[in-house]
């Protein structure tokens, strides 16, 4: 199979503006990529039930979701990595003892462990979502592909020491993504590229946050948004403008995937 350019786009802080919309320039640029035969892919910590409208609006059909734990290619599930239920239960019990709430994700649902939590409310307001359904034992009945631990900054160190088979990656002031150690967006990308029978030599990634670090280490070409954390900018081949300043279209031009275009 002939190699083609595959471009991975993080969502929050990257493809999405600060108002959680997709810039007109980004949609036009992605349409151009598709016309040129390139493959745009969403690479996000979010789950599928949160991003259907984004896939529809952009025309993107492939996704590395939940930080690499669930991979869709052209609308078809090609890889998933559900958690061990006993390991999830152990973490949940410890969090409960410490007064910390959690969220449990799979492709179809998000459930949280408590109602009326200030941290949970702020977290989902931040991403434009509704307060999820409460079910503190959903992980015993359905597969779990991602967890959130709601805690103040620094408190995740307690859990990282006691649960070394998980990694706790802070995604906001309100909590951390939790997923198996040794997995990430990067491992999901490797699953997708292998399925395509493509080469990592032709891969690109756009990102802004801590959960994009591993992705930047596995793809060939990397573009950090102008609003990205400093550690990601240091790893990037290119730094584009911010997510509110046409950063996607400008970044695609920087790395040579698109010619200068006007809107």
C-alpha positions in Angstrom: 0.0 0.0 0.0 1.3 3.4 -0.9 2.2 5.6 2.1 0.1 8.6 2.6 0.4 11.5 5.0 -1.5 11.0 8.3 -2.1 14.0 10.5 -3.3 13.6 14.1 -5.1 16.5 15.7 -5.7 16.9 19.5 -9.0 18.5 20.3 -9.1 20.7 23.4 -6.7 23.6 23.0 -5.8 22.5 19.5 -8.5 21.8 16.9 -11.1 23.4 19.2 -10.9 27.1 20.0 -11.2 28.5 23.5 -14.9 28.8 22.8 -15.0 25.0 21.9 -15.8 25.7 18.3 -13.9 24.7 15.2 -12.4 27.6 13.3 -13.6 28.1 9.7 -10.0 28.1 8.6 -9.5 24.7 10.3 -12.4 23.1 8.5 -11.3 24.5 5.2 -7.7 23.2 5.8 -8.9 19.7 6.7 -11.1 19.6 3.6 -8.1 20.5 1.6 -6.1 17.7 3.2 -8.8 15.1 2.4 -8.9 16.4 -1.2 -5.2 15.9 -1.4 -5.5 12.3 -0.3 -4.1 12.8 3.2 -5.6 11.2 6.3 -6.7 13.5 9.1 -7.3 11.7 12.4 -8.6 13.0 15.8 -6.3 12.0 18.7 -7.9 13.0 22.0 -8.5 12.2 25.6 -12.2 12.4 25.0 -14.5 9.5 24.2 -16.6 8.9 21.1 -19.9 10.0 22.6 -18.5 13.4 23.2 -17.1 14.1 19.7 -19.7 12.8 17.1 -20.5 16.4 16.1 -16.8 17.2 15.6 -16.3 14.2 13.3 -19.4 15.2 11.4 -18.4 18.8 11.0 -14.9 18.1 9.9 -15.5 15.0 7.8 -12.9 13.1 9.8 -13.8 9.4 10.1 -10.9 8.1 12.2 -10.1 8.6 15.8 -7.6 7.7 18.5 -9.8 8.2 21.5 -9.5 8.1 25.3 -5.7 8.6 25.1 -5.1 5.6 22.8 -7.3 3.1 24.5 -9.9 3.0 21.7 -9.1 3.4 18.0 -11.5 3.8 15.1 -10.4 3.8 11.5 -12.9 4.9 8.8 -15.7 4.3 11.3 -14.6 0.8 12.3 -13.3 -0.2 15.7 -9.8 -1.7 15.1 -8.4 -1.6 18.7 -9.6 -1.3 22.3 -7.9 -1.7 25.6 -10.5 -2.1 28.4 -9.2 -1.9 32.0 -9.0 -4.8 34.5 -12.1 -4.4 36.6 -10.3 -5.4 39.9 -7.6 -2.7 39.3 -10.4 -0.1 38.6 -12.2 -1.2 41.8 -9.0 -0.9 43.9 -8.4 2.6 42.7 -12.1 3.6 43.2 -12.1 2.3 46.8 -8.9 4.2 47.6 -10.3 7.4 46.0 -13.5 7.0 48.0 -11.6 6.6 51.2 -9.8 9.9 50.4 -13.0 11.8 49.4 -12.0 12.0 45.8 -14.7 11.4 43.1 -14.1 9.7 39.7 -15.4 9.3 36.2 -15.5 6.1 34.2 -15.5 6.3 30.4 -16.2 3.9 27.5 -17.2 4.6 23.9 -20.9 5.0 24.7 -21.1 6.6 28.2 -19.5 8.7 30.9 -20.5 8.0 34.5 -19.3 9.7 37.7 -19.3 8.6 41.3 -21.3 11.5 42.8 -23.8 14.2 42.1 -23.3 17.9 42.9 -19.5 17.8 43.0 -17.9 21.2 42.4 -14.8 19.7 40.7 -16.9 17.5 38.5 -19.1 20.4 37.5 -16.2 22.7 36.7 -14.5 19.9 34.7 -17.4 19.3 32.4 -18.2 23.0 32.1 -14.7 23.5 30.9 -15.2 21.1 27.9 -18.8 22.2 27.2 -20.4 19.0 28.5 -23.2 18.2 30.7 -22.9 16.7 34.2 -22.6 12.9 33.6 -25.0 10.3 34.9 -24.1 9.0 38.4 -23.3 5.3 38.8 -20.4 4.5 41.1 -20.3 0.8 40.1 -20.7 1.1 36.3 -17.2 -0.4 35.8 -18.4 -3.7 37.2 -21.1 -3.9 34.5 -19.5 -2.3 31.4 -16.0 -2.0 30.0 -13.9 1.0 31.1 -11.4 2.5 28.7 -10.5 5.7 30.6 -10.9 7.2 34.1 -10.8 10.6 35.6 -9.7 11.3 39.1 -11.0 14.6 40.5 -8.5 16.1 42.9 -6.5 19.2 43.5 -3.1 19.7 41.8 -0.4 17.6 43.4 -2.8 15.1 45.1 -2.3 12.7 42.2 1.2 11.9 43.4 -0.3 9.9 46.3 -2.1 7.6 43.8 0.9 7.4 41.4 3.0 5.9 44.2 0.3 3.4 45.2 -1.0 2.4 41.7 2.1 2.1 39.5 0.2 0.2 36.8 -1.7 3.4 36.1 -0.5 6.8 35.0 -2.1 10.0 36.3 -1.8 12.8 33.8 -3.3 16.1 34.8 -5.6 17.6 32.2 -7.0 20.5 34.1 -6.9 22.1 37.6 -9.8 19.8 38.4 -8.4 16.4 37.8 -6.3 13.8 36.0 -6.7 11.3 33.2 -6.0 7.8 34.4 -5.0 5.0 32.0 -2.6 2.1 32.0 1.1 2.8 32.2 2.9 2.2 28.9 -0.1 3.3 26.9 -1.0 6.7 25.5 -2.1 8.5 22.3 1.2 7.2 20.9 0.3 3.5 21.4 -3.0 4.2 19.8 -1.3 5.9 16.8 0.9 2.9 16.4 -2.1 0.6 16.3 -3.7 2.7 13.6 -0.6 3.0 11.5 0.0 -0.7 11.7 -3.6 -1.4 10.7 -3.2 1.0 7.7 0.1 -0.8 6.8 1.6 2.7 6.6 4.9 4.1 7.9 5.4 6.5 10.8 7.7 8.3 8.5 4.7 10.1 7.0 3.0 11.1 10.3 2.3 14.5 11.7 0.7 15.6 15.0 -0.8 18.8 16.4 -1.1 19.3 20.2 -1.0 21.6 23.2 -1.1 19.6 26.4 0.8 17.1 28.6 -1.1 14.1 27.2 0.4 15.0 23.7 4.0 14.4 24.8 4.1 10.7 23.9 2.3 11.4 20.6 5.1 13.9 19.7 7.7 11.3 20.5 6.3 8.7 18.1 5.3 10.7 15.0 7.8 12.1 12.5 6.7 15.8 12.4 5.3 17.7 15.3 3.4 21.0 15.6 2.8 22.7 18.9 0.0 25.3 19.2 0.9 28.8 20.3 -1.0 28.2 23.5 0.7 24.9 24.2 2.5 24.1 27.5 6.2 24.9 27.3 7.4 21.4 27.6 5.5 20.5 24.4 6.8 23.5 22.5 10.3 22.4 23.4 9.7 19.0 21.8 8.0 20.4 18.7 9.5 20.7 15.2 7.2 23.7 14.6 5.3 26.1 16.8 2.2 27.6 15.1 -0.2 30.3 16.3 -2.8 29.6 19.0 -6.0 27.7 18.6 -7.8 31.1 18.5 -5.5 32.4 15.8 -5.9 30.0 12.9 -3.2 27.7 14.4 -4.3 24.6 12.5 -4.2 26.1 9.0 -1.0 28.1 9.8 0.6 25.0 11.2 -0.3 22.9 8.1 1.4 25.6 6.0 4.4 25.7 8.3 5.1 22.0 7.9 4.5 22.1 4.1 1.2 20.1 4.0 -0.7 23.1 2.6 0.2 26.0 0.4 -0.7 29.5 1.7 -4.5 29.9 1.5 -6.8 32.8 2.1 -10.2 32.8 3.6 
